[in-house]
Amino acid sequence: MFGLGLPELVVILIIVVVLFSGKLPGIGEGLGKAIRGFRKSIKDSDEIDVTPEEEQEKEKTKKKSS
């Protein structure tokens, strides 16, 4: 793996944690909000409906007759 062993990776991890230790909670919070927003956008239906009116009317009549 690019000539990096476990000891080198541990040293790099320690350096990263020391440099970004004050910013890590903010980064984690931002990442969590982004993931929640993404999941919410997937579950919610689109706000703008671009279906032509004729098809909407057909769907409404199908639902009423069922």
N, CA, C and O atoms as a Tripos MOL2 file, in Angstrom:
@<TRIPOS>MOLECULE
protein
  264   263    66     0     0
PROTEIN
NO_CHARGES

@<TRIPOS>ATOM
      1 N           0.8510   -1.1800    0.0000 N.3       1 MET1
      2 CA          0.0000    0.0000    0.0000 C.3       1 MET1
      3 C           0.8930    1.2380    0.0000 C.2       1 MET1
      4 O           1.0690    1.8690    1.0420 O.2       1 MET1
      5 N           1.4400    1.5840   -1.1170 N.am      2 PHE2
      6 CA          2.2820    2.7620   -1.2980 C.3       2 PHE2
      7 C           3.5020    2.7430   -0.3860 C.2       2 PHE2
      8 O           4.0590    3.8020   -0.0990 O.2       2 PHE2
      9 N           3.9300    1.5820    0.0730 N.am      3 GLY3
     10 CA          5.0870    1.4760    0.9370 C.3       3 GLY3
     11 C           4.8360    1.9630    2.3480 C.2       3 GLY3
     12 O           5.7860    2.1950    3.0950 O.2       3 GLY3
     13 N           3.5740    2.1230    2.7300 N.am      4 LEU4
     14 CA          3.2420    2.5670    4.0780 C.3       4 LEU4
     15 C           2.8050    1.3630    4.9090 C.2       4 LEU4
     16 O           1.8960    0.6230    4.5330 O.2       4 LEU4
     17 N           3.4650    1.1890    6.0280 N.am      5 GLY5
     18 CA          3.0900    0.1140    6.9330 C.3       5 GLY5
     19 C           2.1900    0.6410    8.0290 C.2       5 GLY5
     20 O           1.7940    1.8070    8.0230 O.2       5 GLY5
     21 N           1.8740   -0.2260    8.9620 N.am      6 LEU6
     22 CA          1.0040    0.1440   10.0690 C.3       6 LEU6
     23 C           1.6000    1.2610   10.9270 C.2       6 LEU6
     24 O           0.8750    2.1850   11.2970 O.2       6 LEU6
     25 N           2.8890    1.2100   11.2550 N.am      7 PRO7
     26 CA          3.4400    2.2980   12.0810 C.3       7 PRO7
     27 C           3.3510    3.6710   11.4100 C.2       7 PRO7
     28 O           3.0820    4.6690   12.0790 O.2       7 PRO7
     29 N           3.5720    3.7300   10.1070 N.am      8 GLU8
     30 CA          3.4820    5.0060    9.3970 C.3       8 GLU8
     31 C           2.0560    5.5370    9.3790 C.2       8 GLU8
     32 O           1.8230    6.7360    9.5320 O.2       8 GLU8
     33 N           1.1070    4.6260    9.1900 N.am      9 LEU9
     34 CA         -0.2980    5.0370    9.1830 C.3       9 LEU9
     35 C          -0.7350    5.5440   10.5620 C.2       9 LEU9
     36 O          -1.5190    6.4880   10.6580 O.2       9 LEU9
     37 N          -0.2320    4.9240   11.6130 N.am     10 VAL10
     38 CA         -0.5610    5.3680   12.9700 C.3      10 VAL10
     39 C          -0.0040    6.7630   13.2090 C.2      10 VAL10
     40 O          -0.6850    7.6070   13.7910 O.2      10 VAL10
     41 N           1.2310    7.0180   12.7670 N.am     11 VAL11
     42 CA          1.8350    8.3430   12.9310 C.3      11 VAL11
     43 C           1.0380    9.3840   12.1710 C.2      11 VAL11
     44 O           0.7940   10.4730   12.6920 O.2      11 VAL11
     45 N           0.6260    9.0740   10.9480 N.am     12 ILE12
     46 CA         -0.1750   10.0090   10.1450 C.3      12 ILE12
     47 C          -1.5090   10.2730   10.8370 C.2      12 ILE12
     48 O          -1.9640   11.4160   10.8790 O.2      12 ILE12
     49 N          -2.1340    9.2460   11.3750 N.am     13 LEU13
     50 CA         -3.4030    9.4010   12.0840 C.3      13 LEU13
     51 C          -3.2450   10.3020   13.3040 C.2      13 LEU13
     52 O          -4.0910   11.1600   13.5560 O.2      13 LEU13
     53 N          -2.1700   10.1110   14.0570 N.am     14 ILE14
     54 CA         -1.9250   10.9470   15.2320 C.3      14 ILE14
     55 C          -1.7280   12.4050   14.8310 C.2      14 ILE14
     56 O          -2.2440   13.3040   15.4950 O.2      14 ILE14
     57 N          -0.9940   12.6450   13.7610 N.am     15 ILE15
     58 CA         -0.7760   14.0170   13.2900 C.3      15 ILE15
     59 C          -2.0920   14.6520   12.8710 C.2      15 ILE15
     60 O          -2.3510   15.8070   13.2090 O.2      15 ILE15
     61 N          -2.9160   13.9320   12.1510 N.am     16 VAL16
     62 CA         -4.2110   14.4470   11.7080 C.3      16 VAL16
     63 C          -5.0970   14.7720   12.9060 C.2      16 VAL16
     64 O          -5.7490   15.8160   12.9300 O.2      16 VAL16
     65 N          -5.1240   13.8880   13.8950 N.am     17 VAL17
     66 CA         -5.9550   14.1290   15.0780 C.3      17 VAL17
     67 C          -5.4620   15.3560   15.8330 C.2      17 VAL17
     68 O          -6.2750   16.1500   16.3060 O.2      17 VAL17
     69 N          -4.1610   15.5270   15.9540 N.am     18 VAL18
     70 CA         -3.6160   16.6880   16.6640 C.3      18 VAL18
     71 C          -3.9430   17.9730   15.9150 C.2      18 VAL18
     72 O          -4.3290   18.9680   16.5290 O.2      18 VAL18
     73 N          -3.7920   17.9600   14.6050 N.am     19 LEU19
     74 CA         -4.0460   19.1730   13.8150 C.3      19 LEU19
     75 C          -5.5120   19.5620   13.7870 C.2      19 LEU19
     76 O          -5.8390   20.7470   13.8490 O.2      19 LEU19
     77 N          -6.3950   18.5840   13.6950 N.am     20 PHE20
     78 CA         -7.8130   18.8700   13.5180 C.3      20 PHE20
     79 C          -8.6530   18.5520   14.7520 C.2      20 PHE20
     80 O          -9.8750   18.4520   14.6450 O.2      20 PHE20
     81 N          -8.0340   18.3920   15.9130 N.am     21 SER21
     82 CA         -8.7790   17.9780   17.1040 C.3      21 SER21
     83 C          -9.8690   18.9880   17.4790 C.2      21 SER21
     84 O         -10.9370   18.5840   17.9410 O.2      21 SER21
     85 N          -9.6290   20.2720   17.2940 N.am     22 GLY22
     86 CA        -10.6540   21.2650   17.6110 C.3      22 GLY22
     87 C         -11.7620   21.3300   16.5880 C.2      22 GLY22
     88 O         -12.8730   21.7610   16.8940 O.2      22 GLY22
     89 N         -11.4680   20.9050   15.3730 N.am     23 LYS23
     90 CA        -12.4500   21.0100   14.2890 C.3      23 LYS23
     91 C         -13.2230   19.7170   14.0740 C.2      23 LYS23
     92 O         -14.2290   19.7200   13.3650 O.2      23 LYS23
     93 N         -12.7810   18.6190   14.6630 N.am     24 LEU24
     94 CA        -13.4340   17.3300   14.4100 C.3      24 LEU24
     95 C         -14.9060   17.2920   14.8140 C.2      24 LEU24
     96 O         -15.7060   16.7360   14.0620 O.2      24 LEU24
     97 N         -15.3100   17.8480   15.9540 N.am     25 PRO25
     98 CA        -16.7510   17.8280   16.2740 C.3      25 PRO25
     99 C         -17.5860   18.5940   15.2490 C.2      25 PRO25
    100 O         -18.6820   18.1630   14.8900 O.2      25 PRO25
    101 N         -17.0760   19.7130   14.7860 N.am     26 GLY26
    102 CA        -17.8010   20.4910   13.7720 C.3      26 GLY26
    103 C         -17.8850   19.7600   12.4440 C.2      26 GLY26
    104 O         -18.9060   19.8110   11.7580 O.2      26 GLY26
    105 N         -16.8110   19.0840   12.0910 N.am     27 ILE27
    106 CA        -16.8030   18.3090   10.8470 C.3      27 ILE27
    107 C         -17.7910   17.1530   10.9470 C.2      27 ILE27
    108 O         -18.5330   16.8770   10.0050 O.2      27 ILE27
    109 N         -17.7960   16.4820   12.0900 N.am     28 GLY28
    110 CA        -18.7300   15.3740   12.2970 C.3      28 GLY28
    111 C         -20.1760   15.8360   12.2690 C.2      28 GLY28
    112 O         -21.0420   15.1750   11.6960 O.2      28 GLY28
    113 N         -20.4260   16.9800   12.8940 N.am     29 GLU29
    114 CA        -21.7910   17.5300   12.9120 C.3      29 GLU29
    115 C         -22.2440   17.8850   11.4950 C.2      29 GLU29
    116 O         -23.3710   17.5800   11.1040 O.2      29 GLU29
    117 N         -21.3800   18.5180   10.7440 N.am     30 GLY30
    118 CA        -21.7190   18.8890    9.3690 C.3      30 GLY30
    119 C         -21.9580   17.6740    8.4990 C.2      30 GLY30
    120 O         -22.8660   17.6650    7.6680 O.2      30 GLY30
    121 N         -21.1410   16.6450    8.6890 N.am     31 LEU31
    122 CA        -21.3070   15.4150    7.9220 C.3      31 LEU31
    123 C         -22.6260   14.7330    8.2780 C.2      31 LEU31
    124 O         -23.3220   14.2190    7.4020 O.2      31 LEU31
    125 N         -22.9650   14.7300    9.5680 N.am     32 GLY32
    126 CA        -24.2340   14.1410   10.0000 C.3      32 GLY32
    127 C         -25.4320   14.8650    9.4210 C.2      32 GLY32
    128 O         -26.3960   14.2340    8.9860 O.2      32 GLY32
    129 N         -25.3730   16.1980    9.4150 N.am     33 LYS33
    130 CA        -26.4760   16.9840    8.8340 C.3      33 LYS33
    131 C         -26.6110   16.7160    7.3430 C.2      33 LYS33
    132 O         -27.7200   16.6330    6.8150 O.2      33 LYS33
    133 N         -25.4690   16.5800    6.6670 N.am     34 ALA34
    134 CA        -25.5080   16.3150    5.2280 C.3      34 ALA34
    135 C         -26.1330   14.9590    4.9400 C.2      34 ALA34
    136 O         -26.9240   14.8230    4.0060 O.2      34 ALA34
    137 N         -25.7850   13.9660    5.7290 N.am     35 ILE35
    138 CA        -26.3470   12.6250    5.5260 C.3      35 ILE35
    139 C         -27.8470   12.6200    5.8180 C.2      35 ILE35
    140 O         -28.6210   12.0250    5.0680 O.2      35 ILE35
    141 N         -28.2660   13.2840    6.9110 N.am     36 ARG36
    142 CA        -29.6990   13.3630    7.2200 C.3      36 ARG36
    143 C         -30.4670   14.0890    6.1280 C.2      36 ARG36
    144 O         -31.5630   13.6720    5.7530 O.2      36 ARG36
    145 N         -29.8980   15.1690    5.6190 N.am     37 GLY37
    146 CA        -30.5540   15.9070    4.5380 C.3      37 GLY37
    147 C         -30.6740   15.0790    3.2770 C.2      37 GLY37
    148 O         -31.6860   15.1420    2.5790 O.2      37 GLY37
    149 N         -29.6400   14.3010    2.9820 N.am     38 PHE38
    150 CA        -29.6680   13.4410    1.8010 C.3      38 PHE38
    151 C         -30.7360   12.3680    1.9380 C.2      38 PHE38
    152 O         -31.4920   12.1210    0.9980 O.2      38 PHE38
    153 N         -30.8050   11.7260    3.1080 N.am     39 ARG39
    154 CA        -31.8260   10.6910    3.3260 C.3      39 ARG39
    155 C         -33.2280   11.2770    3.2550 C.2      39 ARG39
    156 O         -34.1370   10.6570    2.7030 O.2      39 ARG39
    157 N         -33.4050   12.4710    3.8130 N.am     40 LYS40
    158 CA        -34.7120   13.1150    3.7880 C.3      40 LYS40
    159 C         -35.1240   13.4330    2.3570 C.2      40 LYS40
    160 O         -36.2840   13.2490    1.9890 O.2      40 LYS40
    161 N         -34.1810   13.9100    1.5510 N.am     41 SER41
    162 CA        -34.5120   14.2540    0.1700 C.3      41 SER41
    163 C         -34.8580   13.0170   -0.6480 C.2      41 SER41
    164 O         -35.6440   13.0970   -1.5920 O.2      41 SER41
    165 N         -34.2830   11.8850   -0.2950 N.am     42 ILE42
    166 CA        -34.6030   10.6450   -1.0090 C.3      42 ILE42
    167 C         -36.0150   10.1870   -0.6600 C.2      42 ILE42
    168 O         -36.7610    9.7490   -1.5360 O.2      42 ILE42
    169 N         -36.3850   10.2860    0.6220 N.am     43 LYS43
    170 CA        -37.6910    9.8010    1.0680 C.3      43 LYS43
    171 C         -38.8320   10.7110    0.6500 C.2      43 LYS43
    172 O         -39.9180   10.2260    0.3340 O.2      43 LYS43
    173 N         -38.6100   12.0220    0.6410 N.am     44 ASP44
    174 CA        -39.6650   12.9660    0.2990 C.3      44 ASP44
    175 C         -39.9460   12.9410   -1.1970 C.2      44 ASP44
    176 O         -39.0560   12.6950   -2.0120 O.2      44 ASP44
    177 N         -41.2000   13.1990   -1.5360 N.am     45 SER45
    178 CA        -41.5320   13.2970   -2.9480 C.3      45 SER45
    179 C         -41.0800   14.6580   -3.4760 C.2      45 SER45
    180 O         -40.8360   15.5880   -2.7070 O.2      45 SER45
    181 N         -40.9760   14.7530   -4.7730 N.am     46 ASP46
    182 CA        -40.5360   16.0090   -5.3790 C.3      46 ASP46
    183 C         -41.5610   17.1010   -5.1270 C.2      46 ASP46
    184 O         -42.7660   16.8530   -5.1650 O.2      46 ASP46
    185 N         -41.0790   18.3070   -4.8720 N.am     47 GLU47
    186 CA        -41.9740   19.4280   -4.6110 C.3      47 GLU47
    187 C         -42.6110   19.9400   -5.8960 C.2      47 GLU47
    188 O         -43.7270   20.4580   -5.8800 O.2      47 GLU47
    189 N         -41.9100   19.7940   -6.9860 N.am     48 ILE48
    190 CA        -42.4150   20.2830   -8.2660 C.3      48 ILE48
    191 C         -42.9140   19.0780   -9.0620 C.2      48 ILE48
    192 O         -42.1530   18.1600   -9.3680 O.2      48 ILE48
    193 N         -44.1820   19.0990   -9.3830 N.am     49 ASP49
    194 CA        -44.7620   18.0090  -10.1580 C.3      49 ASP49
    195 C         -44.8270   18.4340  -11.6160 C.2      49 ASP49
    196 O         -45.5200   19.3890  -11.9660 O.2      49 ASP49
    197 N         -44.1030   17.7210  -12.4520 N.am     50 VAL50
    198 CA        -44.0380   18.0920  -13.8680 C.3      50 VAL50
    199 C         -44.8720   17.1600  -14.7340 C.2      50 VAL50
    200 O         -44.7330   17.1560  -15.9570 O.2      50 VAL50
    201 N         -45.7420   16.3670  -14.1040 N.am     51 THR51
    202 CA        -46.5970   15.4610  -14.8500 C.3      51 THR51
    203 C         -47.6420   16.2650  -15.6160 C.2      51 THR51
    204 O         -48.2600   17.1640  -15.0450 O.2      51 THR51
    205 N         -47.8500   15.9640  -16.8880 N.am     52 PRO52
    206 CA        -48.8850   16.6830  -17.6480 C.3      52 PRO52
    207 C         -50.2610   16.4990  -16.9980 C.2      52 PRO52
    208 O         -50.5320   15.4780  -16.3660 O.2      52 PRO52
    209 N         -51.1120   17.4950  -17.1650 N.am     53 GLU53
    210 CA        -52.4160   17.5070  -16.4950 C.3      53 GLU53
    211 C         -53.2900   16.3160  -16.8940 C.2      53 GLU53
    212 O         -54.0160   15.7800  -16.0560 O.2      53 GLU53
    213 N         -53.2320   15.8970  -18.1530 N.am     54 GLU54
    214 CA        -54.0660   14.7890  -18.6010 C.3      54 GLU54
    215 C         -53.7330   13.5060  -17.8370 C.2      54 GLU54
    216 O         -54.6330   12.7640  -17.4440 O.2      54 GLU54
    217 N         -52.4480   13.2480  -17.6300 N.am     55 GLU55
    218 CA        -52.0460   12.0450  -16.9140 C.3      55 GLU55
    219 C         -52.4600   12.1340  -15.4520 C.2      55 GLU55
    220 O         -52.8360   11.1210  -14.8610 O.2      55 GLU55
    221 N         -52.4020   13.3120  -14.8580 N.am     56 GLN56
    222 CA        -52.8240   13.4830  -13.4730 C.3      56 GLN56
    223 C         -54.3100   13.1790  -13.3400 C.2      56 GLN56
    224 O         -54.7280   12.5210  -12.3880 O.2      56 GLN56
    225 N         -55.1020   13.6510  -14.2810 N.am     57 GLU57
    226 CA        -56.5460   13.4110  -14.2420 C.3      57 GLU57
    227 C         -56.8350   11.9170  -14.3590 C.2      57 GLU57
    228 O         -57.7050   11.4020  -13.6570 O.2      57 GLU57
    229 N         -56.1160   11.2120  -15.2400 N.am     58 LYS58
    230 CA        -56.3140    9.7770  -15.4090 C.3      58 LYS58
    231 C         -55.9770    9.0370  -14.1200 C.2      58 LYS58
    232 O         -56.6920    8.1180  -13.7200 O.2      58 LYS58
    233 N         -54.8810    9.4420  -13.4690 N.am     59 GLU59
    234 CA        -54.4810    8.7950  -12.2200 C.3      59 GLU59
    235 C         -55.5100    9.0400  -11.1230 C.2      59 GLU59
    236 O         -55.7810    8.1430  -10.3250 O.2      59 GLU59
    237 N         -56.0860   10.2350  -11.0700 N.am     60 LYS60
    238 CA        -57.0860   10.5440  -10.0570 C.3      60 LYS60
    239 C         -58.3320    9.6900  -10.2420 C.2      60 LYS60
    240 O         -58.9010    9.1890   -9.2710 O.2      60 LYS60
    241 N         -58.7510    9.5270  -11.4850 N.am     61 THR61
    242 CA        -59.9420    8.7280  -11.7420 C.3      61 THR61
    243 C         -59.6860    7.2430  -11.4450 C.2      61 THR61
    244 O         -60.5870    6.5350  -10.9940 O.2      61 THR61
    245 N         -58.4640    6.7780  -11.6990 N.am     62 LYS62
    246 CA        -58.1290    5.3970  -11.3810 C.3      62 LYS62
    247 C         -58.1690    5.1710   -9.8780 C.2      62 LYS62
    248 O         -58.6540    4.1390   -9.4130 O.2      62 LYS62
    249 N         -57.6560    6.1430   -9.1130 N.am     63 LYS63
    250 CA        -57.6340    6.0080   -7.6560 C.3      63 LYS63
    251 C         -59.0640    6.0290   -7.0960 C.2      63 LYS63
    252 O         -59.3690    5.2950   -6.1570 O.2      63 LYS63
    253 N         -59.9350    6.8630   -7.6650 N.am     64 LYS64
    254 CA        -61.3090    6.9770   -7.1770 C.3      64 LYS64
    255 C         -62.0950    5.7180   -7.4750 C.2      64 LYS64
    256 O         -62.9390    5.3050   -6.6800 O.2      64 LYS64
    257 N         -61.8210    5.1050   -8.6220 N.am     65 SER65
    258 CA        -62.5700    3.9060   -8.9990 C.3      65 SER65
    259 C         -62.0970    2.6730   -8.2460 C.2      65 SER65
    260 O         -62.8250    1.6810   -8.1860 O.2      65 SER65
    261 N         -60.9050    2.7040   -7.6730 N.am     66 SER66
    262 CA        -60.3620    1.5310   -6.9580 C.3      66 SER66
    263 C         -60.9690    1.3280   -5.6150 C.2      66 SER66
    264 O         -60.6070    0.3850   -4.9110 O.2      66 SER66
@<TRIPOS>BOND
     1     1     2 1
     2     2     3 1
     3     3     4 2
     4     3     5 am
     5     5     6 1
     6     6     7 1
     7     7     8 2
     8     7     9 am
     9     9    10 1
    10    10    11 1
    11    11    12 2
    12    11    13 am
    13    13    14 1
    14    14    15 1
    15    15    16 2
    16    15    17 am
    17    17    18 1
    18    18    19 1
    19    19    20 2
    20    19    21 am
    21    21    22 1
    22    22    23 1
    23    23    24 2
    24    23    25 am
    25    25    26 1
    26    26    27 1
    27    27    28 2
    28    27    29 am
    29    29    30 1
    30    30    31 1
    31    31    32 2
    32    31    33 am
    33    33    34 1
    34    34    35 1
    35    35    36 2
    36    35    37 am
    37    37    38 1
    38    38    39 1
    39    39    40 2
    40    39    41 am
    41    41    42 1
    42    42    43 1
    43    43    44 2
    44    43    45 am
    45    45    46 1
    46    46    47 1
    47    47    48 2
    48    47    49 am
    49    49    50 1
    50    50    51 1
    51    51    52 2
    52    51    53 am
    53    53    54 1
    54    54    55 1
    55    55    56 2
    56    55    57 am
    57    57    58 1
    58    58    59 1
    59    59    60 2
    60    59    61 am
    61    61    62 1
    62    62    63 1
    63    63    64 2
    64    63    65 am
    65    65    66 1
    66    66    67 1
    67    67    68 2
    68    67    69 am
    69    69    70 1
    70    70    71 1
    71    71    72 2
    72    71    73 am
    73    73    74 1
    74    74    75 1
    75    75    76 2
    76    75    77 am
    77    77    78 1
    78    78    79 1
    79    79    80 2
    80    79    81 am
    81    81    82 1
    82    82    83 1
    83    83    84 2
    84    83    85 am
    85    85    86 1
    86    86    87 1
    87    87    88 2
    88    87    89 am
    89    89    90 1
    90    90    91 1
    91    91    92 2
    92    91    93 am
    93    93    94 1
    94    94    95 1
    95    95    96 2
    96    95    97 am
    97    97    98 1
    98    98    99 1
    99    99   100 2
   100    99   101 am
   101   101   102 1
   102   102   103 1
   103   103   104 2
   104   103   105 am
   105   105   106 1
   106   106   107 1
   107   107   108 2
   108   107   109 am
   109   109   110 1
   110   110   111 1
   111   111   112 2
   112   111   113 am
   113   113   114 1
   114   114   115 1
   115   115   116 2
   116   115   117 am
   117   117   118 1
   118   118   119 1
   119   119   120 2
   120   119   121 am
   121   121   122 1
   122   122   123 1
   123   123   124 2
   124   123   125 am
   125   125   126 1
   126   126   127 1
   127   127   128 2
   128   127   129 am
   129   129   130 1
   130   130   131 1
   131   131   132 2
   132   131   133 am
   133   133   134 1
   134   134   135 1
   135   135   136 2
   136   135   137 am
   137   137   138 1
   138   138   139 1
   139   139   140 2
   140   139   141 am
   141   141   142 1
   142   142   143 1
   143   143   144 2
   144   143   145 am
   145   145   146 1
   146   146   147 1
   147   147   148 2
   148   147   149 am
   149   149   150 1
   150   150   151 1
   151   151   152 2
   152   151   153 am
   153   153   154 1
   154   154   155 1
   155   155   156 2
   156   155   157 am
   157   157   158 1
   158   158   159 1
   159   159   160 2
   160   159   161 am
   161   161   162 1
   162   162   163 1
   163   163   164 2
   164   163   165 am
   165   165   166 1
   166   166   167 1
   167   167   168 2
   168   167   169 am
   169   169   170 1
   170   170   171 1
   171   171   172 2
   172   171   173 am
   173   173   174 1
   174   174   175 1
   175   175   176 2
   176   175   177 am
   177   177   178 1
   178   178   179 1
   179   179   180 2
   180   179   181 am
   181   181   182 1
   182   182   183 1
   183   183   184 2
   184   183   185 am
   185   185   186 1
   186   186   187 1
   187   187   188 2
   188   187   189 am
   189   189   190 1
   190   190   191 1
   191   191   192 2
   192   191   193 am
   193   193   194 1
   194   194   195 1
   195   195   196 2
   196   195   197 am
   197   197   198 1
   198   198   199 1
   199   199   200 2
   200   199   201 am
   201   201   202 1
   202   202   203 1
   203   203   204 2
   204   203   205 am
   205   205   206 1
   206   206   207 1
   207   207   208 2
   208   207   209 am
   209   209   210 1
   210   210   211 1
   211   211   212 2
   212   211   213 am
   213   213   214 1
   214   214   215 1
   215   215   216 2
   216   215   217 am
   217   217   218 1
   218   218   219 1
   219   219   220 2
   220   219   221 am
   221   221   222 1
   222   222   223 1
   223   223   224 2
   224   223   225 am
   225   225   226 1
   226   226   227 1
   227   227   228 2
   228   227   229 am
   229   229   230 1
   230   230   231 1
   231   231   232 2
   232   231   233 am
   233   233   234 1
   234   234   235 1
   235   235   236 2
   236   235   237 am
   237   237   238 1
   238   238   239 1
   239   239   240 2
   240   239   241 am
   241   241   242 1
   242   242   243 1
   243   243   244 2
   244   243   245 am
   245   245   246 1
   246   246   247 1
   247   247   248 2
   248   247   249 am
   249   249   250 1
   250   250   251 1
   251   251   252 2
   252   251   253 am
   253   253   254 1
   254   254   255 1
   255   255   256 2
   256   255   257 am
   257   257   258 1
   258   258   259 1
   259   259   260 2
   260   259   261 am
   261   261   262 1
   262   262   263 1
   263   263   264 2
@<TRIPOS>SUBSTRUCTURE
     1 MET1         2 RESIDUE 1 A MET
     2 PHE2         6 RESIDUE 1 A PHE
     3 GLY3        10 RESIDUE 1 A GLY
     4 LEU4        14 RESIDUE 1 A LEU
     5 GLY5        18 RESIDUE 1 A GLY
     6 LEU6        22 RESIDUE 1 A LEU
     7 PRO7        26 RESIDUE 1 A PRO
     8 GLU8        30 RESIDUE 1 A GLU
     9 LEU9        34 RESIDUE 1 A LEU
    10 VAL10       38 RESIDUE 1 A VAL
    11 VAL11       42 RESIDUE 1 A VAL
    12 ILE12       46 RESIDUE 1 A ILE
    13 LEU13       50 RESIDUE 1 A LEU
    14 ILE14       54 RESIDUE 1 A ILE
    15 ILE15       58 RESIDUE 1 A ILE
    16 VAL16       62 RESIDUE 1 A VAL
    17 VAL17       66 RESIDUE 1 A VAL
    18 VAL18       70 RESIDUE 1 A VAL
    19 LEU19       74 RESIDUE 1 A LEU
    20 PHE20       78 RESIDUE 1 A PHE
    21 SER21       82 RESIDUE 1 A SER
    22 GLY22       86 RESIDUE 1 A GLY
    23 LYS23       90 RESIDUE 1 A LYS
    24 LEU24       94 RESIDUE 1 A LEU
    25 PRO25       98 RESIDUE 1 A PRO
    26 GLY26      102 RESIDUE 1 A GLY
    27 ILE27      106 RESIDUE 1 A ILE
    28 GLY28      110 RESIDUE 1 A GLY
    29 GLU29      114 RESIDUE 1 A GLU
    30 GLY30      118 RESIDUE 1 A GLY
    31 LEU31      122 RESIDUE 1 A LEU
    32 GLY32      126 RESIDUE 1 A GLY
    33 LYS33      130 RESIDUE 1 A LYS
    34 ALA34      134 RESIDUE 1 A ALA
    35 ILE35      138 RESIDUE 1 A ILE
    36 ARG36      142 RESIDUE 1 A ARG
    37 GLY37      146 RESIDUE 1 A GLY
    38 PHE38      150 RESIDUE 1 A PHE
    39 ARG39      154 RESIDUE 1 A ARG
    40 LYS40      158 RESIDUE 1 A LYS
    41 SER41      162 RESIDUE 1 A SER
    42 ILE42      166 RESIDUE 1 A ILE
    43 LYS43      170 RESIDUE 1 A LYS
    44 ASP44      174 RESIDUE 1 A ASP
    45 SER45      178 RESIDUE 1 A SER
    46 ASP46      182 RESIDUE 1 A ASP
    47 GLU47      186 RESIDUE 1 A GLU
    48 ILE48      190 RESIDUE 1 A ILE
    49 ASP49      194 RESIDUE 1 A ASP
    50 VAL50      198 RESIDUE 1 A VAL
    51 THR51      202 RESIDUE 1 A THR
    52 PRO52      206 RESIDUE 1 A PRO
    53 GLU53      210 RESIDUE 1 A GLU
    54 GLU54      214 RESIDUE 1 A GLU
    55 GLU55      218 RESIDUE 1 A GLU
    56 GLN56      222 RESIDUE 1 A GLN
    57 GLU57      226 RESIDUE 1 A GLU
    58 LYS58      230 RESIDUE 1 A LYS
    59 GLU59      234 RESIDUE 1 A GLU
    60 LYS60      238 RESIDUE 1 A LYS
    61 THR61      242 RESIDUE 1 A THR
    62 LYS62      246 RESIDUE 1 A LYS
    63 LYS63      250 RESIDUE 1 A LYS
    64 LYS64      254 RESIDUE 1 A LYS
    65 SER65      258 RESIDUE 1 A SER
    66 SER66      262 RESIDUE 1 A SER
